[in-house]
Amino acid sequence: MLSSRPSAPGRRRRLVVWLVLLCDAGLLLVSPQARADSNRSGVVRALDESAHPLRSTAPAGGFRDLRPLGRMIKGAEVVGLGEATHNSHEFFTMKHRVFRYLVKKKGFRTFALEVGWGSGLRLNDYVLHGKGDLRRIMREEFRDDYILWNSREYLALLRWMRAYNQRHRDKLHFIGDDSVYPHRLLFQDVFGYVRQQRPALLPRFVRLYDGLRPATKDLGAWRAAYLKRPRKERLRLAAQADQALRLLRTLRKGVNPRKYRLVEQNARVLAQVARLNSWNPGDPEQLPRALQYRDRSMARNVDWWRGYTGERILLSAHNGHIGYQSGNVRLYPKPQGAFLRDRLGRRYVNVGFTFYRGSFNAHDLKDPRQRLRKFTLGPPPAGHPERVLDRVHFRDFFVDLRTVPRPARGWLDVERPIRSIGAAYPVADDRTRLRRTYDVLIHLHRIQATRLLPPARGEVLGRTQGRGPSGLLGLRREGAAGRGGKPYAAKGE
């Protein structure tokens, strides 16, 4: 008589089939959140494979951990190094450290900062020749929109550059690439050249620049007053600055070409200043045009210096400038990094920064006087890429976004909100596709606020004689609306 019960092997086969079916059903029932968590784990594993640990953000010490960064940079002639806030210690010291490495191992010779061209000339005189008292120069040049650079970190960088030049024949240079203010040194250089070449033309140059030349060293006060002039008048002054540049070009014969090129560049920057300040920052249609013109001018100035000196350059600016894509296209249609890529191709490489938590200094937009103060942030909200980046098994690291494997590659291509803090806070987050914006990314777990130096007389933490800081293009004072109705605060202030 045959038993009705299946044999043991048969039971085992059926059990296996049922388990497979149950597993398939379970997979179908996995929540979207669980699948997202699983995908993020895959992203972290892929980033783990590609990340390189940072030994330290302090400038001193060896460079062994930076060797992979050197390979990522390869033969770039300009390296844009960003910052996720405008005033955090680790961003500044890491730039100092990277610059030391690039100088000693890759032959870089110029540090370019997001500051006025004329201020850069004055600081370069100190770096090259030790001219002037550095603290005083910094107090006078790093004020108003640039007060955040008046810090112990930049003091240390400039002192190191000066010390290097005292020991080496192949000199380092410091330049500014910005064109917000008309520095007195630019006028002096142009007038001195005209006086030497054709003195009879000097009165004409003086008339052409009349109205653009500051009557005060308080450039914030100059700019606030300048922007109150009718736009028609500012357009006329911009046209006159262009005319002065064209007239200067007729005086180039019989002159040392190198000397002439620098004078011409100084006149070009004056024309940039006049053109930039011809737009109304409070007009939502004019503001993006002004900001794009500024970034294009900064890119041109950096590239001009590269061609003039033949030197490789580290460009220090905010993430919002050095990237290829804007985190706020309506306000910033095209950033400086995109213009540099247009000019240099792959000879331009950029390095962005992210952070998980920490502090920074910024002008408080909730304060009627917009005073400078320290802000501290905890971990970023859900959906921010910094949360995933901080799960990589290195505390601080860098990664080449161009070579990361899947699924991290696809994850880095998705637009996400990201912390991007300029000279003022609070502001709405930018939205960024990391892999399309940066070549290389440095992630820091924790940052701390920069150590600011005492400000210039009459100026207390960004508050000048009771007058709030003008803000780049007047953004903080004009209160131009950003996403969600929040006031804009330009990343490059």
C-alpha positions in Angstrom: 0.0 0.0 0.0 1.4 3.4 -1.0 1.6 6.1 1.6 -0.3 9.4 0.8 2.6 11.5 2.4 5.2 12.7 0.0 8.8 11.5 0.5 11.2 13.6 2.5 13.1 14.8 -0.6 9.8 15.9 -2.2 8.8 17.8 1.0 12.1 19.6 0.9 11.7 20.6 -2.7 8.2 22.0 -2.0 9.5 23.8 1.0 12.3 25.4 -1.1 9.7 26.5 -3.7 7.5 28.0 -1.0 10.4 29.9 0.5 11.4 31.3 -2.9 7.8 32.5 -3.5 7.6 34.0 0.0 10.9 35.8 -0.6 9.7 37.2 -3.9 6.5 38.4 -2.3 8.5 40.0 0.5 10.6 41.8 -2.0 7.5 43.2 -3.6 6.3 44.3 -0.2 9.5 46.2 0.8 8.7 49.8 1.5 10.0 52.6 -0.7 11.9 53.9 2.3 13.7 50.6 2.7 14.6 50.5 -0.9 15.9 54.1 -0.7 18.0 53.1 2.4 19.4 50.2 0.5 20.3 52.4 -2.5 22.0 54.9 -0.2 24.0 52.1 1.4 25.2 51.2 -2.1 26.1 54.8 -2.8 28.1 54.9 0.5 29.9 51.7 -0.5 30.8 53.2 -3.9 32.0 56.4 -2.3 34.1 54.4 0.2 35.9 52.8 -2.7 36.7 56.2 -4.2 37.4 58.4 -1.2 40.8 59.4 0.0 41.3 60.4 3.7 42.6 63.8 4.7 45.2 63.7 7.4 44.5 67.3 8.5 43.2 70.6 7.3 46.1 72.4 9.0 48.6 74.0 6.6 51.8 72.6 8.3 53.0 69.0 7.9 53.5 66.5 5.2 51.6 66.2 1.9 51.5 62.4 1.5 47.7 62.3 1.8 47.4 65.0 -0.9 49.2 63.0 -3.6 45.9 61.6 -5.0 44.6 65.2 -5.2 47.6 66.1 -7.2 46.9 63.3 -9.7 43.3 64.5 -9.9 44.4 68.0 -10.8 46.9 66.7 -13.4 48.0 69.5 -15.7 45.4 72.1 -14.8 46.7 75.7 -15.1 43.9 77.1 -12.9 42.4 75.2 -9.9 39.3 76.7 -8.4 39.0 75.8 -4.7 35.6 76.6 -3.2 34.0 77.0 0.2 30.6 76.1 1.5 30.6 79.1 3.9 32.4 82.4 3.5 33.9 82.3 6.9 34.9 79.0 8.4 38.4 78.2 9.7 38.8 74.8 8.1 37.9 76.0 4.6 40.6 78.7 4.8 43.3 76.6 6.3 42.7 73.8 3.8 43.1 76.2 1.0 46.4 77.3 2.6 47.5 73.7 2.9 46.5 72.8 -0.7 48.3 76.0 -2.0 51.5 75.0 -0.1 51.3 71.5 -1.7 50.7 72.9 -5.2 53.6 75.4 -4.8 56.1 72.8 -3.6 55.0 69.8 -5.7 53.2 71.2 -8.8 54.9 74.5 -9.6 51.9 76.8 -8.8 52.9 80.4 -8.1 49.8 82.5 -7.8 47.0 82.6 -5.1 43.9 84.5 -6.5 41.2 85.6 -4.1 37.7 86.9 -4.6 38.7 90.4 -3.7 39.2 93.7 -5.6 41.9 93.8 -8.3 43.4 96.9 -6.7 43.5 95.3 -3.3 45.3 92.4 -4.8 48.0 94.7 -6.2 48.6 96.2 -2.8 48.8 92.8 -1.1 51.1 91.6 -3.9 53.5 94.4 -3.1 53.7 93.0 0.4 54.1 89.4 -0.7 56.9 90.4 -3.2 58.7 93.2 -1.5 57.5 93.3 2.2 56.0 96.7 1.5 53.8 98.0 4.3 52.4 96.6 7.5 50.4 93.5 6.7 47.8 93.9 9.4 47.1 97.5 8.5 46.9 96.6 4.8 44.4 93.8 5.6 42.3 96.2 7.8 42.2 98.7 5.0 41.6 96.4 2.1 39.5 93.6 3.7 36.5 95.7 4.8 32.9 96.4 3.8 32.0 93.5 1.4 35.4 91.8 2.0 35.6 92.1 5.8 35.3 88.3 6.1 38.8 88.0 4.7 40.3 90.0 7.6 41.1 86.9 9.5 44.0 85.2 11.2 43.8 82.4 8.6 44.6 84.8 5.7 47.2 86.6 7.8 49.0 83.3 8.2 48.7 82.6 4.4 50.1 85.9 3.4 52.9 85.7 5.9 53.9 82.3 4.6 53.9 83.6 1.0 56.2 86.5 2.1 58.5 84.1 3.9 58.6 81.8 0.9 59.6 84.7 -1.4 62.4 85.7 1.0 63.9 82.3 0.5 63.3 81.6 -3.2 64.1 83.3 -6.4 61.0 82.0 -8.2 58.4 84.3 -6.5 54.8 83.7 -5.4 52.1 86.2 -6.3 48.8 87.2 -4.7 46.0 88.7 -6.8 42.4 89.8 -6.5 40.1 89.1 -9.4 37.0 91.2 -8.5 35.8 94.5 -9.9 33.3 95.9 -7.5 35.3 98.9 -6.4 37.6 101.4 -8.3 40.8 101.3 -6.3 43.0 104.4 -6.1 46.0 102.4 -7.3 44.3 101.7 -10.6 43.8 105.4 -11.3 47.4 106.2 -10.2 48.8 103.6 -12.6 46.8 104.8 -15.6 47.5 108.5 -14.9 51.2 107.9 -14.3 51.4 106.0 -17.6 49.6 108.8 -19.6 51.7 111.5 -17.9 54.8 109.6 -19.1 53.6 108.8 -22.6 51.6 111.9 -23.6 51.1 114.5 -20.9 48.8 116.6 -23.0 46.2 113.8 -22.8 46.2 113.6 -19.0 43.4 116.2 -18.5 41.2 114.3 -20.9 41.7 111.1 -18.9 40.9 112.9 -15.7 37.6 114.1 -17.2 36.7 110.7 -18.5 37.2 109.2 -15.0 35.5 112.1 -13.2 32.6 110.7 -11.2 34.1 107.2 -10.9 37.0 108.1 -8.7 36.2 107.8 -5.0 36.7 110.9 -2.9 36.9 108.8 0.2 38.8 105.7 1.3 35.5 104.3 2.7 34.6 102.3 -0.4 31.3 101.1 1.1 30.2 104.7 1.5 31.3 105.5 -2.0 29.4 102.6 -3.5 26.2 103.3 -1.6 26.3 106.9 -2.8 27.2 105.8 -6.4 24.3 103.5 -6.7 21.9 106.3 -5.7 22.9 108.2 -8.8 20.4 107.9 -11.7 21.1 104.9 -13.9 21.4 107.2 -17.0 24.3 108.9 -15.3 26.0 105.6 -14.3 25.6 104.3 -17.9 27.4 107.5 -19.1 30.2 107.0 -16.7 30.6 103.4 -17.9 30.8 104.6 -21.5 33.4 107.1 -20.5 35.5 104.4 -18.8 35.3 102.3 -22.0 36.4 105.4 -23.9 39.4 105.8 -21.6 40.4 102.2 -22.2 40.2 102.7 -26.0 42.2 105.9 -25.8 44.9 104.3 -23.7 45.4 101.7 -26.4 46.6 104.4 -28.7 49.5 105.0 -26.4 51.1 101.6 -26.6 53.8 102.2 -29.2 57.4 102.4 -28.1 56.6 101.1 -24.6 57.8 97.9 -22.9 54.9 95.5 -23.8 54.8 94.0 -20.4 54.5 97.3 -18.7 51.8 98.4 -21.1 49.8 95.2 -20.7 49.5 95.7 -16.9 48.4 99.4 -17.3 45.8 98.3 -19.9 44.5 95.6 -17.5 44.1 98.2 -14.7 42.1 100.4 -17.1 40.1 97.4 -18.1 39.2 96.7 -14.5 38.1 100.3 -14.1 35.8 99.8 -17.1 34.5 96.6 -15.5 33.8 98.5 -12.2 31.8 101.2 -14.0 29.8 98.7 -16.1 29.0 96.4 -13.1 27.8 99.4 -11.1 25.6 100.6 -13.9 22.9 98.0 -13.2 20.3 98.5 -10.4 20.8 95.7 -7.9 17.2 96.2 -6.6 15.7 95.4 -10.0 15.1 91.6 -10.3 15.6 91.7 -14.1 18.9 93.6 -13.9 20.4 91.8 -10.9 21.1 88.5 -12.7 22.7 90.3 -15.6 25.0 92.2 -13.2 26.0 89.0 -11.3 26.7 87.2 -14.5 28.8 90.1 -15.8 30.8 90.1 -12.5 31.5 86.3 -12.7 32.5 86.7 -16.4 34.8 89.6 -15.5 36.4 87.6 -12.6 37.1 84.7 -14.9 38.6 87.0 -17.5 40.9 88.7 -14.9 42.2 85.3 -13.7 42.8 84.2 -17.2 44.5 87.5 -18.0 46.9 87.0 -15.2 47.6 83.4 -16.3 48.5 84.7 -19.8 50.5 87.6 -18.5 52.7 85.6 -16.1 52.5 82.1 -17.4 51.9 80.9 -13.9 49.6 78.2 -12.6 47.0 79.6 -10.3 44.9 78.5 -7.3 41.6 80.4 -7.4 39.9 80.9 -4.0 36.2 81.7 -4.1 32.9 80.5 -2.9 31.5 77.2 -4.2 28.9 79.3 -6.0 31.6 80.9 -8.1 34.1 78.1 -8.9 31.5 75.5 -10.0 30.3 74.7 -13.5 26.6 75.0 -12.8 24.7 77.5 -10.7 22.8 76.5 -7.6 20.3 79.3 -8.3 20.0 79.8 -12.0 17.5 82.6 -11.7 19.9 84.7 -9.7 23.2 83.4 -11.1 22.7 82.3 -14.7 26.4 81.3 -15.2 29.2 81.1 -12.6 32.8 82.0 -12.9 33.9 78.4 -13.1 31.8 77.9 -16.2 33.4 80.9 -17.9 36.8 79.5 -17.0 36.0 76.2 -18.5 34.9 78.0 -21.7 38.3 79.7 -21.8 40.6 76.9 -20.6 38.8 73.7 -21.2 40.2 70.9 -19.1 43.1 73.2 -18.1 40.6 74.4 -15.4 39.7 72.0 -12.6 37.5 72.8 -9.6 37.2 71.5 -6.1 34.1 72.1 -4.1 33.5 71.8 -0.3 30.7 70.3 1.8 30.4 70.0 5.6 28.2 68.1 8.0 27.9 70.4 11.0 29.7 73.4 12.5 29.9 77.2 12.7 30.7 80.2 10.6 30.5 84.0 10.7 28.0 85.9 8.6 25.9 89.1 8.5 22.6 88.4 10.3 19.8 89.2 8.0 17.3 89.2 10.9 19.3 92.0 12.5 18.1 95.5 11.2 21.8 96.5 11.2 22.9 93.2 9.7 25.8 92.9 12.1 28.4 90.1 11.7 28.0 87.2 14.2 28.7 83.5 14.6 26.1 80.9 13.5 26.2 77.2 14.5 24.4 74.5 12.5 23.8 70.9 13.4 23.4 68.0 10.8 21.6 69.0 7.6 18.0 68.2 7.0 16.9 65.0 5.3 17.4 64.9 1.6 20.7 66.8 1.7 23.7 65.0 0.2 25.9 66.0 3.1 24.1 63.4 5.2 25.1 60.6 2.9 28.6 61.9 2.4 29.1 61.9 6.2 28.5 58.2 6.3 31.7 57.5 4.3 34.1 55.7 6.6 36.6 58.6 6.6 35.9 61.6 8.8 37.3 64.1 6.3 38.0 63.1 2.8 38.1 64.0 -0.9 36.8 62.2 -3.9 37.1 62.6 -7.7 33.5 62.9 -8.8 34.5 62.2 -12.4 35.5 58.6 -11.7 33.1 57.4 -9.0 31.4 54.1 -9.8 27.7 53.4 -9.8 25.4 53.8 -8.0 27.2 56.8 -6.6 27.6 58.2 -10.1 23.8 58.4 -10.7 23.2 59.6 -7.1 25.6 62.5 -7.6 23.9 63.5 -10.8 20.5 64.2 -9.1 19.7 67.8 -8.1 19.4 68.1 -4.3 19.3 70.9 -1.7 22.7 71.7 -0.3 24.1 74.2 2.2 25.6 77.2 0.5 26.2 80.1 2.8 27.7 83.4 1.6 28.3 86.6 3.6 24.8 86.7 5.0 22.5 84.3 6.8 19.8 82.9 7.0 19.3 82.1 3.3 17.5 79.5 1.3 19.6 76.4 0.3 20.9 76.1 -3.2 20.0 73.1 -5.3 23.0 71.4 -6.8 24.0 68.4 -9.0 27.3 67.7 -7.4 28.9 65.7 -10.2 27.9 68.2 -12.8 29.1 71.1 -10.7 32.5 70.0 -9.4 35.4 67.8 -10.6 36.5 67.0 -7.0 34.7 67.3 -3.7 36.2 67.7 -0.2 33.9 66.8 2.6 34.6 67.9 6.2 32.7 66.5 9.2 32.9 69.6 11.4 33.9 73.2 10.8 34.3 76.2 13.1 34.0 79.9 12.6 37.0 81.9 11.3 39.0 83.9 13.8 38.5 87.5 12.7 41.1 90.2 13.2 40.1 93.7 14.7 38.4 95.7 12.0 39.3 99.1 10.7 38.7 102.2 12.8 35.0 103.1 12.8 34.0 99.7 11.6 32.7 97.1 14.1 32.1 93.6 12.7 30.7 94.8 9.4 28.9 97.8 10.9 30.5 101.0 9.6 29.7 104.1 11.7 26.1 102.9 12.2 25.6 102.0 8.6 25.0 98.4 7.8 27.3 96.8 5.2 26.3 97.6 1.7 26.5 94.0 0.6 27.7 92.9 -2.8 25.6 94.8 -5.4 23.5 96.1 -2.5 21.8 92.7 -2.1 21.6 92.7 1.7 20.3 96.2 1.8 18.0 96.0 -1.2 16.4 92.8 0.0 16.0 91.2 -3.4 13.7 88.2 -3.0 15.0 84.7 -3.3 13.3 81.4 -3.4 10.4 81.2 -0.9 10.4 85.0 -0.5 13.6 85.0 1.4 16.1 87.8 0.7 19.0 87.0 -1.6 22.5 87.0 -0.2 25.1 86.6 -2.9 27.6 83.9 -2.5 30.4 86.1 -3.6 29.9 88.9 -1.1 
